[in-house]
Amino acid sequence: MTPMLQVKMFIVAGLLDAVTMIGVGIALFFTFANPFVGQIAG
């Protein structure tokens, strides 16, 4: 039972890490290359 739980734990940890990194990437994209700035200023 332990190896199965260990594999699932590593998968969940990897997915959580990936979600946080993708979120940081999207936040940086909207910080530096915000496509909505032209609509607000216009």
LINBELGI-V468216 format. One record per pair of residues at least 12 apart in sequence whose C-alpha atoms are under 7 Angstrom apart, sorted by sequence separation. I is the first residue (numbers start at 1). J is the second residue. D is the distance in whole Angstrom. If there is no record, write none. Layout:
# LINBELGI-V468216
i = [I | I]
j = [J | J]
d = [D | D]
This chain:
# LINBELGI-V468216
none
